[in-house]
Amino acid sequence: QVQLVESGGGLAQPGGSLRLSCAASGFTISSYAMSWSRQAPGKGLEWVSGIYSDGSDAVYARSLKGRFTSSRDNANHTLYLQMSSPNAEETALYYCGRESRGGVWGESDYWGQGNQVTVSS
């Protein structure tokens, strides 16, 4: 059964470094584009980044470009999201997703349970 489990979140200081991981199981990860989305308190779900199945390229929400780097290690069935100098705006619940084939970025057919990131001094 498809399962996505996010980890690596927690409390981070502004300007620090944080990397989220998403462990995938139940499917061949190399066959799917993957994505990260987030939901800040009181806000709707926001697509952050997507990465193609082979990891050759990643795409980002225009307003967020430069603040995140997504990558993947298909051999280890893991997706990553590196946060660059995070600030309080990055405080949110982060989800990884398996992108729907033929869909647009952010249209995931499976989602993880979410992992909280809180950026505060």
JOLINMO-V661893 format. One record per pair of residues at least 12 apart in sequence whose ideal C-beta (glycine too) atoms are under 10 Angstrom apart, sorted by the first residue. I is the first residue (numbers start at 1). J is the second residue. If there is no record, write none. Layout:
i: {I:I}
j: {J:J}
This chain:
i: {1:1:1:1:2:2:2:2:2:2:2:2:2:3:3:3:3:3:3:3:3:4:4:4:4:4:4:4:4:4:4:4:4:4:4:4:4:4:4:4:5:5:5:5:5:5:5:5:5:5:6:6:6:6:6:6:6:6:6:6:6:6:6:6:6:6:6:6:7:7:7:7:7:7:7:7:8:8:8:8:8:8:8:8:8:8:9:9:9:9:9:9:9:9:9:9:9:10:10:10:10:11:11:11:11:11:11:11:12:12:12:12:12:12:12:12:12:12:13:13:13:13:13:14:14:14:14:14:14:14:14:14:15:15:15:15:15:15:16:16:16:16:16:16:17:17:17:17:17:18:18:18:18:18:18:18:18:18:18:18:19:19:19:19:19:19:20:20:20:20:20:20:20:20:20:20:20:20:20:20:20:21:21:21:21:21:21:21:21:22:22:22:22:22:22:22:22:22:22:22:22:22:22:22:22:22:23:23:23:23:23:23:24:24:24:24:24:24:24:24:24:24:25:26:26:26:27:27:27:28:28:28:29:29:29:29:29:29:29:29:29:29:30:30:30:30:30:30:30:31:31:31:31:31:32:32:32:32:32:32:32:32:32:32:32:32:33:33:33:33:33:33:33:33:33:33:33:33:33:33:33:33:33:33:34:34:34:34:34:34:34:34:34:34:34:34:34:34:34:34:34:34:34:35:35:35:35:35:35:35:35:35:35:35:35:35:35:35:35:35:35:35:35:35:36:36:36:36:36:36:36:36:36:36:36:36:36:36:36:36:36:36:36:37:37:37:37:37:37:37:37:37:37:37:37:37:37:37:38:38:38:38:38:38:38:38:38:38:38:38:38:39:39:39:39:39:40:40:40:40:40:40:40:41:41:41:43:43:45:45:45:45:45:45:45:46:46:46:46:46:47:47:47:47:47:47:47:47:47:47:47:48:48:48:48:48:48:48:48:48:48:48:48:48:48:48:48:49:49:49:49:49:49:49:49:49:49:49:49:49:49:50:50:50:50:50:50:50:50:51:51:51:51:51:51:51:51:51:52:52:53:53:53:53:54:54:55:55:55:55:55:55:57:58:58:58:58:59:60:61:61:64:64:66:66:67:67:67:67:67:67:67:67:68:68:68:68:68:68:69:69:69:69:70:70:78:79:79:79:79:80:81:81:81:81:83:83:85:86:86:86:87:87:88:88:88:88:89:90:90:90:91:91:91:91:91:92:92:92:92:92:92:93:93:93:93:93:93:94:94:94:94:94:95:95:95:95:95:95:96:96:96:96:96:96:96:97:97:97:97:98:98:98}
j: {25:26:27:110:24:25:26:27:32:98:109:110:111:23:24:25:26:27:110:112:113:22:23:24:25:26:27:29:34:79:95:96:97:98:108:110:111:112:113:114:21:22:23:24:25:78:96:112:113:115:20:21:22:23:36:79:81:93:94:95:96:111:112:113:114:115:116:117:19:20:21:22:23:78:112:115:20:21:22:80:81:82:83:94:115:117:21:81:83:92:93:94:114:115:116:117:118:115:116:117:118:91:116:117:118:119:120:121:83:86:87:90:91:117:118:119:120:121:86:87:119:120:121:85:86:87:88:89:90:119:120:121:84:85:86:87:119:121:83:85:86:87:119:121:82:83:84:85:86:81:82:83:84:85:86:90:94:117:118:119:69:71:80:81:82:83:36:38:68:70:79:80:81:82:83:94:95:96:112:115:117:73:76:78:79:80:81:96:115:34:35:36:70:72:77:78:79:80:81:94:95:96:97:98:112:115:76:77:78:79:96:112:72:74:76:77:78:79:96:98:110:112:77:77:98:110:77:98:110:53:74:77:53:72:73:74:75:76:77:78:79:98:53:54:55:72:74:75:77:53:54:74:98:101:51:52:53:74:97:98:99:100:101:108:109:110:50:51:52:53:54:55:57:58:59:72:97:98:99:100:101:103:105:108:49:50:51:52:53:55:58:70:72:74:78:79:80:96:97:98:99:108:110:47:48:49:50:51:58:59:70:79:81:95:96:97:98:99:100:105:106:107:108:111:48:49:50:51:58:60:61:68:70:79:80:81:94:95:96:97:106:108:112:49:50:61:92:93:94:95:96:97:105:106:108:111:112:114:61:64:68:81:90:91:92:93:94:95:114:115:117:92:93:94:95:114:88:89:90:91:92:93:117:91:92:93:92:93:92:93:95:97:106:108:111:61:63:64:92:106:59:60:61:64:95:97:104:105:106:107:108:60:61:63:64:67:68:70:81:83:90:92:94:95:96:105:106:61:64:65:67:68:69:70:71:79:81:82:96:105:106:70:97:99:104:105:106:107:108:69:70:71:72:79:80:81:99:105:72:99:72:74:99:101:72:74:70:71:72:73:74:79:70:70:71:72:81:105:105:105:106:89:90:84:85:82:83:84:85:86:87:89:90:81:82:83:84:86:90:81:82:83:84:82:96:96:96:97:98:112:96:94:96:115:117:117:119:119:117:118:119:119:120:118:119:120:121:119:117:118:119:116:117:118:119:120:114:115:116:117:118:119:113:114:115:116:117:118:112:114:115:116:117:108:111:112:113:114:115:108:110:111:112:113:114:115:109:110:111:112:110:111:112}
